[in-house]
Amino acid sequence: MSDAATSPGQNRTPRPPARPPADRPRDAFFDNAKYLAIALVAMGHSWEPLKGDSRVLEALYSVVYAFHMPAFIIISGYFSRSFDMRPDRLKRLVTGVVVPYVLFETAYSLFERSVGDSPGQDISLLDPWYLTWFLCALFVWRLTTPIWKAVRHPLPVAFAVAMLASVAPSIGDDLDLQRVLQFLPYFVLGLCLRPEHFRLVRRWPVRIAALPVFAGALVFSWWSVPRMNTGWFYHRDSAQELGAPWWCGPVMVLALFGCSLLLTACFLSWVPGRRMWFTALGAGTLYGYLLHGFVVKLAVYEGWFDPGWLHRPLGEILVTALAGAGVTLLCTGAVRRVFRFAMEPRMDWAFRRDAVEQARERGRERERQAQERREPANA
């Protein structure tokens, strides 16, 4: 057929195939947000041994705890939107969440036995210790993602679950279900968000408004230090366990969600959207999260926070800087290569081959054999 007879649509240059999701370049904004959030987590943990001597530090601690984990959980929910029960995604859930949970829960328990001088510390996979609760929660949240995607109004349902948990002390400590259920609305909110929502909070009017909001939050937090139990920010206890009437549980779930969402929006508004020197560290935030706990606990057990000068403003600034530098180091590529066996293990030997992929390979093999048979005939 001549070129003149070719239809206009055939003359167009074909579009390149869409890039597979796994090969898409990482979004610098979200990597920056994850790194900054995990740095705040480490700083908050380093303030715990010091905050009792400083009302200002305790106020700053409360503000940071109001939004740093909610921000991290919202982003985790956002990146779980595509999760389904496909075999390859279930495999990544096991290797990237379940296996690290088992290894680090065991490691933390052994660490507590030896360094923490607690020989009776049990190794229990049903009772997450210290930081491992997040892996347990992430497993439950992600595994239930298809349910939240199927529900017509997922966020109100998640709120109902969280509020019921807040008045149920009988839930107990198994799998840290109080935290799993009370933090659930943040994860479900992340599932409901779209890219345009993040672009909305990064506009300059929001950035300008974020400054007085943070200032007001610090003033209110300073006022509330002797009046409010900071245990509410941890979401790990019911209202009754915190010494409050049962009806305070649902009220605080809603109040803290509104406060956390406002501060998270203010935090995200100032997260850089371009590549920064720390952007690449955003891919290793789970390493920094799980590993920095050993350093913080070691410092507590060895009395590194005991010197009096560390409990003064300059000492607190130094501890904050060291915590930020330490978690930054733990997110680097060198540390990730060392601990990849525990955080991102290759476990092809433990899983059956995907039937769909096997069928595709058989089809490609049949096509290759058919092509080989045709070639001698054409010759």
GIWO-V783564 format. One line per field, one symbol per residue. phi: phi as a letter, one per 20 degrees, with the letter a starting at -180 (. if undefined). psi: psi as a letter, one per 20 degrees, with the letter a starting at -180 (. if undefined). Layout:
phi->???
psi->???
This chain:
phi->.fffeffgffeffffffffggfefffefgfffffffffffgffgffegfdffebffffffgfffffcffgfffffffgedfefbefgffffffffecffgfffffffffffffeeelcfefeecfecgdmefgffffffffffeggfffeffcffgffffffffffdcffgmegllfgfgefeggfffggfefcgffffffeffgffffffffffffffffffegedceffffeldcffffemdfgffggffgffffffffffffffffdffedfcfdgffffdffffffeffffffffffemfefgfffedgfffffffffffffffffefffffffdfgeecfecgfecffffffffffffffffffffffffffff
psi->prhhipqhhiiqpqqqqqpqhhiqqqohghggggghghhhgggghhigihhijohghhghggggihigggghhghghgjjhjpakqhhhhghhghiggghggghggghghghgghjlmijpqnoiinppdiihhggghggghhjghghhhqgmhghghgggghhhijniihaipjlhggghhighgghghhiqrhhhhhgijqhhggghhghggghhggggghigiiqoihhhhkiqrghhjkqqhihghghggghgggggghgggghhjpqirprhjghihikhhghghhhhggghghghikhjhphhijrghhhggggghgghghghiirhghhhgjhhhhlqolhiiqqqphghghgghghgghghhhhhhghhh.
